[in-house]
Amino acid sequence: FARYPLKYPPRFVRGDVEICRFHNYSADGCIRRKKFGMCMFDHEHCHWCGEHGHRAWECEHAVTAHQSAVVDDGLAPAAAPVRDPNDGTANGVANGTASGGVDGLANGIDDGLANGI
């Protein structure tokens, strides 16, 4: 599972006990059990299907859902971009300035440096 365990919605067994998402979805298992030696959430039910005895990692329903959700045809190639003839960049000239540089600014910068400003 590629998602962070807490990105899955909480699910409950017996009405009030939440199924541990880290135990079900994390490759490292339940971080609460590892860090604190205990976890107050249920570790006996699958978070995906709710059945007893396996984790979501081992759930055949989760595997089937994942396989049906994976799209491997890829995206269709995009159309070539179309230039707007009214954007002011016809013939590579921007805003009617034909003096070179960026909007004619390069000449002003060069002149300023040459004059010691």
Summary of the structure (lengths in Angstrom):
residues: 117
radius of gyration: 30.4
end to end distance: 61.7
largest distance: 83.5
contacts: 222
relative contact order: 0.09
helix: 34%
strand: 7%
